[in-house]
């Protein structure tokens, strides 16, 4: 069994309210969870307007499958025009 955990830190320079930030973060999280069988949560900076951290966890019997899913997560996050990826950390267990 292989486990992958991703910590994704985002920067949203044009966000002017928590409501707008939460809309963007929720959209990204929904896209990840609908395309990939993964657990997704906002893990830090909940009360900060322009920053967010999203945690993604996946389990698979095949490490290659996890690598492909991580690449897809990265593509989903990078495709978001409203947020910049400040940091993308991956840990395998």
Secondary structure, 3 states (H helix, E strand, C coil): CEEEEEEEEEECCCCCCHHHHHHHHHHHHHHHHHHCCCEEEEEECCCCCCEEEEEEEEEECCHHHHHHHHHHHHHHHHCCCCCEEEEEEEEEC
